[in-house]
Amino acid sequence: MARHTGKHGVRRTWVGSVAVVVVVALTVYLMMTNFRVNRTTTVSSDTADLIEQRVDRAAELQDEVNDLSSRIDTLNEFVTKDTDNASEDAGSGTMLPEVWGPGVTVTLDDSPLWETMVDDSGSTANINDYVVHQQDVEAVVNALWAGGAEAMMIQDQRVLFSSAVICSGNVLMLQGRQYSPPFTVTAIGPVDGLLDALDESQAVNTYKEYVSAFGLGWDVETSDDLHFEESAMLLQPLRYASAKSQDEGTQE
């Protein structure tokens, strides 16, 4: 018998080779498919979060727009609303119109007697009794508005019902300017109503008591033809005067 001296070899068929190729191809296909699915899922998730953030931000901005629009509407209503209950029409909103008519002028002044009350040290215990105070000017202003004043001036400035009257000592500060006494308050309106309001004001009557007791200045003049020029409107924060109780004293 003849002997084979060569090594044994593996017999491969073309079917087996094709099968191997198919298996490898399927494996690669599955790996690529899995990669695409995972990548799509990640992108979709990130995109959803991004969209949600943009929606939330858009909602916040819309709320801010609504709030600002509401504020603008409120300011527009304040500027353009009918001022039937106001003491004076503000005209265009930046200028007070020229006005004329009958009215009243009230003058308040410090007492000339305070100098005789100063002692050797240069002071006096009751010096406040001899000078005009903020509450005195406010009393006159409030009474004239209540009496039907249609327009008003303090010193040389046009004022509104909301203008602040501030005194430091006996120096009047009004809309950035300072004035020393005497102080004049002029109002255009029904003369009889203005005079009655001054007579009926408790705060004004208290001041008149000091006029009699300490010589404070008080003068009231009427006119049939007062004239106020057109003037720039200077707005200040609202400030309301209030009468002090007897326990707090009648003068500041």
C-alpha positions as CSV (number, residue, x, y, z in Angstrom):
1,M,0.0,0.0,0.0
2,A,1.3,3.3,-0.9
3,R,1.9,5.8,2.0
4,H,1.0,9.4,2.0
5,T,3.9,11.4,3.2
6,G,2.3,14.9,3.1
7,K,0.5,16.7,5.9
8,H,-3.2,16.5,6.3
9,G,-5.0,19.6,4.9
10,V,-8.4,21.2,5.7
11,R,-10.9,20.8,3.0
12,R,-12.8,24.0,2.4
13,T,-15.8,24.3,0.2
14,W,-17.1,27.5,-1.4
15,V,-20.3,27.2,0.6
16,G,-18.4,27.6,3.9
17,S,-16.5,30.6,2.6
18,V,-19.7,32.3,1.6
19,A,-21.3,31.6,5.0
20,V,-18.4,33.2,6.8
21,V,-18.6,36.3,4.7
22,V,-22.4,36.5,5.3
23,V,-21.9,36.2,9.1
24,V,-19.3,38.9,9.2
25,A,-21.4,41.2,7.0
26,L,-24.4,40.7,9.3
27,T,-22.3,41.4,12.3
28,V,-21.0,44.6,10.9
29,Y,-24.6,45.6,9.8
30,L,-25.9,45.0,13.3
31,M,-23.1,47.0,14.8
32,M,-23.7,50.0,12.5
33,T,-27.5,49.8,13.0
34,N,-27.1,49.8,16.7
35,F,-24.7,52.7,16.5
36,R,-27.2,54.8,14.4
37,V,-30.1,54.0,16.7
38,N,-28.1,55.0,19.8
39,R,-26.9,58.2,18.1
40,T,-30.4,59.1,17.0
41,T,-31.8,58.6,20.5
42,T,-29.2,60.9,22.0
43,V,-29.7,63.7,19.5
44,S,-33.5,63.4,19.9
45,S,-33.2,63.6,23.7
46,D,-30.9,66.7,23.5
47,T,-33.1,68.4,21.0
48,A,-36.2,67.9,23.2
49,D,-34.4,69.4,26.2
50,L,-33.3,72.3,24.1
51,I,-36.8,73.0,22.7
52,E,-38.2,72.8,26.3
53,Q,-35.6,75.4,27.5
54,R,-36.4,77.7,24.6
55,V,-40.1,77.4,25.3
56,D,-39.6,78.3,29.0
57,R,-37.4,81.3,28.1
58,A,-39.9,82.5,25.5
59,A,-42.6,82.3,28.2
60,E,-40.5,84.3,30.6
61,L,-39.8,87.0,28.0
62,Q,-43.5,87.2,27.2
63,D,-44.3,87.7,30.8
64,E,-41.8,90.6,30.9
65,V,-43.4,92.1,27.8
66,N,-46.8,91.9,29.3
67,D,-45.7,93.5,32.6
68,L,-43.9,96.4,30.8
69,S,-46.9,96.9,28.5
70,S,-49.2,97.1,31.6
71,R,-46.9,99.7,33.2
72,I,-46.9,101.7,30.0
73,D,-50.7,101.6,29.8
74,T,-50.9,102.8,33.4
75,L,-48.6,105.7,32.7
76,N,-50.5,106.6,29.6
77,E,-53.7,106.6,31.5
78,F,-52.2,108.8,34.2
79,V,-51.0,111.3,31.6
80,T,-54.0,111.4,29.4
81,K,-56.9,110.8,31.7
82,D,-59.5,113.5,32.4
83,T,-58.4,115.7,35.3
84,D,-61.8,116.9,36.4
85,N,-60.9,116.4,40.0
86,A,-57.4,117.9,39.7
87,S,-56.7,121.5,40.7
88,E,-55.1,122.4,37.5
89,D,-54.7,121.0,34.0
90,A,-51.1,120.1,33.3
91,G,-51.6,120.9,29.6
92,S,-49.2,118.9,27.4
93,G,-47.7,117.1,30.5
94,T,-44.6,119.3,30.4
95,M,-46.0,122.8,30.5
96,L,-48.5,124.5,32.7
97,P,-50.8,126.7,30.5
98,E,-51.1,130.4,30.9
99,V,-54.0,131.4,33.2
100,W,-55.7,134.5,34.4
101,G,-58.6,135.6,36.6
102,P,-59.6,136.8,40.1
103,G,-57.8,135.4,43.1
104,V,-56.1,135.9,46.4
105,T,-52.5,136.5,47.6
106,V,-51.5,135.6,51.1
107,T,-48.2,136.7,52.7
108,L,-46.6,135.2,55.7
109,D,-43.5,136.7,57.5
110,D,-41.3,136.2,60.5
111,S,-42.0,138.4,63.5
112,P,-39.7,141.5,63.9
113,L,-40.0,141.0,67.7
114,W,-37.7,138.0,67.9
115,E,-34.6,140.2,68.1
116,T,-35.8,141.7,71.3
117,M,-36.2,138.2,72.8
118,V,-32.5,137.2,72.2
119,D,-30.6,137.0,75.4
120,D,-26.9,137.7,76.0
121,S,-25.9,134.3,74.7
122,G,-27.4,135.1,71.3
123,S,-30.4,132.6,71.6
124,T,-33.8,132.5,73.0
125,A,-35.8,129.5,74.3
126,N,-38.9,130.3,72.2
127,I,-37.4,131.5,69.0
128,N,-39.6,129.1,67.0
129,D,-42.6,131.1,68.1
130,Y,-41.4,134.1,66.1
131,V,-40.7,132.5,62.7
132,V,-42.9,131.0,59.9
133,H,-42.8,127.2,59.7
134,Q,-43.4,124.7,57.0
135,Q,-46.8,123.7,58.6
136,D,-47.9,127.4,58.3
137,V,-47.2,127.6,54.6
138,E,-48.8,124.2,54.1
139,A,-51.9,125.3,56.0
140,V,-52.4,128.2,53.6
141,V,-51.7,126.1,50.5
142,N,-54.1,123.4,51.6
143,A,-56.9,125.8,52.5
144,L,-56.6,127.6,49.1
145,W,-56.8,124.3,47.2
146,A,-59.8,123.3,49.3
147,G,-61.4,126.7,48.6
148,G,-61.5,126.0,44.8
149,A,-58.1,127.3,43.6
150,E,-57.7,126.6,39.9
151,A,-54.0,127.6,39.7
152,M,-51.4,128.5,42.3
153,M,-48.0,130.1,42.7
154,I,-45.7,130.0,45.7
155,Q,-43.2,132.8,45.6
156,D,-42.3,133.0,41.8
157,Q,-43.0,129.3,41.0
158,R,-46.2,127.7,39.6
159,V,-47.2,124.6,41.7
160,L,-49.6,121.7,41.5
161,F,-51.6,120.1,44.3
162,S,-48.8,117.5,44.6
163,S,-45.9,120.0,44.9
164,A,-43.9,119.6,48.1
165,V,-43.4,122.5,50.5
166,I,-40.3,122.0,52.6
167,C,-38.8,124.3,55.2
168,S,-35.4,124.1,56.9
169,G,-35.6,126.5,59.8
170,N,-37.3,129.5,58.3
171,V,-35.9,128.9,54.7
172,L,-38.4,127.6,52.2
173,M,-37.2,125.0,49.7
174,L,-39.4,124.6,46.7
175,Q,-38.5,122.6,43.6
176,G,-34.8,123.1,43.9
177,R,-34.8,126.7,45.0
178,Q,-34.5,128.4,48.4
179,Y,-36.4,131.4,49.6
180,S,-36.3,133.5,52.8
181,P,-39.4,135.1,54.3
182,P,-41.7,136.8,53.5
183,F,-43.5,133.9,51.8
184,T,-46.3,134.6,49.3
185,V,-48.9,132.2,48.1
186,T,-51.1,133.3,45.2
187,A,-54.2,131.5,44.0
188,I,-56.5,132.1,41.0
189,G,-60.1,131.0,41.7
190,P,-63.4,132.1,43.3
191,V,-62.4,134.8,45.7
192,D,-65.2,134.2,48.2
193,G,-64.5,130.5,48.3
194,L,-60.8,131.1,48.9
195,L,-61.4,133.6,51.7
196,D,-64.0,131.3,53.4
197,A,-61.6,128.4,53.2
198,L,-58.8,130.4,54.9
199,D,-61.3,131.5,57.7
200,E,-62.5,127.9,58.2
201,S,-59.0,126.3,58.3
202,Q,-58.1,125.2,61.8
203,A,-54.4,125.2,61.0
204,V,-54.6,128.8,59.5
205,N,-56.5,130.0,62.6
206,T,-53.7,128.5,64.8
207,Y,-51.2,130.5,62.8
208,K,-53.3,133.7,63.3
209,E,-53.1,133.1,67.1
210,Y,-49.3,133.4,66.8
211,V,-49.8,136.5,64.7
212,S,-51.6,138.1,67.6
213,A,-49.3,136.8,70.3
214,F,-45.9,137.0,68.7
215,G,-46.3,139.5,65.8
216,L,-45.9,137.1,62.9
217,G,-46.7,138.6,59.5
218,W,-50.1,137.9,57.9
219,D,-51.6,139.7,55.0
220,V,-54.4,138.8,52.6
221,E,-55.1,140.7,49.4
222,T,-57.7,140.1,46.7
223,S,-57.5,140.9,43.0
224,D,-59.9,140.8,40.1
225,D,-57.2,140.1,37.5
226,L,-54.3,137.9,38.4
227,H,-52.1,136.5,35.6
228,F,-49.8,133.4,35.6
229,E,-47.5,133.0,32.7
230,E,-47.0,129.6,31.0
231,S,-44.5,127.6,33.0
232,A,-42.6,124.3,32.9
233,M,-44.2,121.7,35.1
234,L,-41.9,120.4,37.8
235,L,-43.3,117.2,39.4
236,Q,-42.4,116.2,42.9
237,P,-43.4,113.2,45.1
238,L,-46.8,113.5,46.7
239,R,-46.7,114.9,50.2
240,Y,-49.6,115.7,52.4
241,A,-49.7,118.0,55.4
242,S,-51.3,116.8,58.6
243,A,-52.3,118.8,61.6
244,K,-50.4,118.1,64.8
245,S,-52.3,117.1,67.9
246,Q,-52.2,119.3,71.0
247,D,-49.9,116.8,72.7
248,E,-47.3,117.3,70.0
249,G,-47.6,121.1,70.1
250,T,-48.9,123.6,67.6
251,Q,-45.6,124.7,66.1
252,E,-42.6,122.8,64.9
